[in-house]
């Protein structure tokens, strides 16, 4: 094995502290059984944020409609469970496959033009799918949502319970597997080529990198992962509604990456934890004005920076 291959293999291996963090996360439903539903929700949103970071942080593709894939995954898995087979893992595979195809098709138009064009096209795709789901109410349930989705046990043994512990462990397990997969992807030659394209696409093309083909590939992968997150959402809640396509869902996941940082896998996870925790705590304290306090936090984050905000003793120093 060459020295370059050895270096890439070393970079792709999780660090010791990552094993410790994931072990702690997997124990959370046991330590905090009353918050299992919240843990499941945060985990699913973290997976969604990682899928967006793959195209935004690593590839430089901006998107305001990433919820299109989240919503398609949710409806695909819910419809599959209701009409064909209630097995969760099989439904998750279907959700990923359907959204991968959708991502590949959308990439042909999304990757053309400037960043502003991409923003408008991605937003338009999400709005079109939302309206399509609304019109096809005999399939999707329309504004009432797709109800009566009953999932089978995970691996044929673990039934979904009312307290959400099975859902939390299921979501954490899937997210961990995706995290390990993405570690291999972003630390591979393919991942480094994406960073090159992000930084300077013209130079990347000049040195022989197939820019368009690689962007299509990463966009398809990100769409599939967002579909997995949507599938998990529908499976753990037993419900799919039009809001899975909503603009606010795409905007929220962008805010999570603003909080956690882009271009590293933990950014989506940290951003999801901070965002949903703040949302839960502030909305319980002041339901009417929680967005004000969240906005204030984001302003401070931008003014002070992540490191200085987390270390108050550096506030008086120069950045």
Order of alpha helices (4+ residues) and beta strands (2+ residues): alpha-alpha-alpha-alpha-alpha-alpha-alpha-alpha-alpha-alpha-alpha-alpha-alpha-alpha-alpha
